[in-house]
Amino acid sequence: MQKYNLLSVVRRKKYQHYGDCLHRYPNLLNRDFHADRPNQKWVTDISYIKTGQGFLYLSIIRDLYDNSIVAYKTGTKQNIQLVLSTVREARRKENVTAELQLHSDQGFQYTSQAYFRLTQSYGITPSMSRRGNPYDNALAENFFSILKTECINRAKPRTYEEARLLIGEYIHFYNYQRIQLKTKLTPMEYRRQFVA
């Protein structure tokens, strides 16, 4: 192929450049998934949900204390605003102290100036996985796997709206009804025990 300057018919992938990586953070989590109290360690990530209309992107924040989903947002674009709105929602719902770590991968949304400014304004300490190391953010990925296996792959949503409804219903079920193997309680039952 080189000799005759031939190319395969497979479409070559174009590299998408989202701008310079502005902020990287130390890996504070470093696979220590234990939290002594709510809102001490959060993990965040984005996944895609396949629908008949295309991909719906789901951004979540999961609390490592009880594995609950603190906040989530969906959107048809995987952009910085999706992540920022998820962080704002989590901050609106929960008491955040200076000890809170928010762990992510090195996606462009989490290295952006806007993410840096928002976490600074909320007093949240960002933590970041090493490049090419998925294990540090395994508990965010784990939730996506559970959601897709138990809900999305069975229902096969046809529209964005159908997927949004399924995600909302499932997250409510997951937080309030689905028993965790480790604690024998739902995430919210376990969380309430700390408050009581």
C-alpha positions, 0 to 999 in steps of 0.5 A: 500500500505504501509503494503505490500510495494506497489508502484504506476506505476506512474513514480516518479519525480527526483529532478534536482539539478543545483548547489548551489544557489549563488546569491539572490537579493532583490525584488526592483520591488515589484509589482510597474510596473510603469516606467517613462522612457525607460530602467528603469525597465525590466522584464525577464523570460523563457517559453517553446514553444511546437513543433513537435520536442519537446520544444523550450525555449524562453527567453525574456526581456520586458520593463515596460515603454512601454511593448515592448520586448527589446530582446529575444532568443530561444534555445532547452535547458533551460540553463544559456547561453540562459539567458546571450545571451538575456541580451547581446542582450538587452544591445547591442540594448539599452542604459543602465544606472545604474538605470536599474533594471532587475527583474526575478524569482529565476530560477537557471539561474538568481541566477548563478555566470555568471548572477551575473558577466554579470549584474555587468559588464553592471551596471544592478541592478538585482531584484528578486521575492520572492520564490513561488510568481508569481505576481512580474513577472506577466508582463513577464508571461503576454507576454508569455500568449499573444504570445501563445494565439494569435500565437503559439496555433493557428499555432501549429508549427511542427519544431523548425525553424517554431516556431522560425520564428513565434516568430520573426514575432509575436514579430515584430508585437507586438512591431510595430503593436499591439495597447496597450489598455492602451496607444492606441499606439503600444509599439514603438510608445509610446517609440518614444514619450519619445525620441521626 
